[in-house]
């Protein structure tokens, strides 16, 4: 997975001279849910901040891609619950000049906490959608809802147990 990401990043930086590099700062809240059959339990919401590097790739006037590397900083039950993630987001502009766009994409994230991987997996894939607005050529605001698409239940659980999370976040992006 790491080699694939490095090759993808090298390809993007090498062959796209119109791309933009930027940074992001965000705030988000997420909640985990454990379910088995029709029974489920939801955990408490956990909020935190995120900081990331963004790489923007224009495909056309109406479509742009973003990828990068982000780090999330949160505390759950007094313990550090920091994570890292690699998103891939497509931005669809509704009217090329107004800056308003619909966002959708997938991502992979993993916890940096020391967890028992028999109980819960360290990483998960998610999908999200949201809205954004380019304030200027350099600044953008985003709002995104995401939901985990892979099961985080470790090998300890039977196949009927599902552990998934969902969250909402807002962010400010700055492109150089």
N, C-alpha and C positions, 0 to 999 in steps of 0.2 A: 504494500500500500504506500509506503514512504517513497519507494523508487518511482512508482507511478506518478505520485504528486510532484516529485522533483522534476521528472521529465515533462509533465504537463506545464509546470511553472516555467521551465526553461524555454519550452516552445512558445508560450505566450509572450515572454519578455523578448525573445529573439526575433520573432516574425511579425510583430504588430507595432509599428512605429506610432500609431495614433492612440495608443493606450494611455491610461492615466494611473498614477500611483497615488494613494491617499491613506488617511487614517480614519478610524471611526471610534466614537465613544457612545456607549449605550447604557440603558437601564432596562432590566427585564425582571419578570416574575414567572416562576414555573411551579408546576405541581405534578407529583408522581401519582400513579394509580396502579394498584395491584388487583387483578381480577382472575377469577377462576369460574368458568361457566357464566352463570347469571349474577353471581355475587362479586362485589367489588368494594375496595376500600381506597379512599383518596388520602394522600398525605397532606401535611400543611404546605402552604405556599412558601417558596424560598425566593427572595429577591436579591439582586446583586448588580454589579457594574460590569461592563465589558470594554475591552480596548482591543483594537485590531488594525492590521494592515489590509488595505483594499487594493485590488488591481482591476481597473475598469477597462473593458474591451468593447469599443463600438463595433457593432455588426452592420447597422444601417442607421438612418436618422430616427427610426422608430424602435429599434431594438439594441440594447446594450447588455453585456454580460459583466458580472462581477464575481471575483473569487478573492481569496486571501487567506489570512490566518488570524483567528481571534482568540482572546483569552478572557474567560469569565471569572469574576471574583465574588464569592458569596460565602455565607456561613449558614450551616444547618445544624440546629441543636448545639450551638457553640463550637462546632467543628468546622474547619476549613473545607469548603466544597468547591474548590477551584477546578476549572476545566479549560480545554482548548478545543478549537473547532476549525473545520475547513468548509466554508460555504461555497455554493455555486448558484448564483442568482441571475435570473433573466429579468430585465426591466423593459416593459412594454409602454412606450410613450403614446398617450391617447391623442395628443396634438403636438407635433414636433417642437413647437416653439414655447409652449406654456410651462414645461418642466414637470407637469403632473404625470406620474407613471404608476402602473400596476406591477407589483413585484411577485415573483414566484420562483421557488427553487428547492434544492435538496442540499443536505450537508451531512457531515460526519463530525461527531464530537466525542470526547472522552474525558473522564474525570482524571484529575491529577492526585486524588486522594488514594490512600492505601485501603483498598476494599477487598473483601473476600470474594474472589471471582467465582467460587462455587455458588454463592448466593446471588450475586448481581454482576453482570458484565461491565467492564470498564468503558466500553464505547457503544455508540448507537447511531443509526441513520435516522434522519428526520426530513420532513418536507414542510414547507411553509409558504404563506402567501401574505400579501399586504399592499400597502400604498406608500408612495413616496412623492416628494416634491423637491425639485432642484431650485433652491433659492437663487443661486447664481451659478456661474461656471465652476466655482470652487466648493460651494456648500450645498448639502442636501439633507433633508429630514426624512426619516423612515419610520414606519410602524408595521410590525409583522407579527402574525400568529403562526406558531409552528407546532407540529405534533410528531411524535416519534413514530417511525414506520417499522422499526425492528424491535424485537422483544429483548428486554434486558435481563430476563430471568436466567440465572445461572443453572448449572447442571444439577444442583441440589433439588430443584423443583421438578414436578412432573410436567409433561408437555401441555397440560391444560392451563397452567399458571402463566399469566402475561403481566409483565411489568413495563409500563410505558409512561412517558411524561409528555406534557404539553406546556406551552408558555406563550407569553405576549411580551414584546419588547419595543422600545422606541430608541431611535438613534440619531446622531448627528454625524455626518460625514464631511471630511475636508479633503479635497483633491488638490495636489500641488500643481 
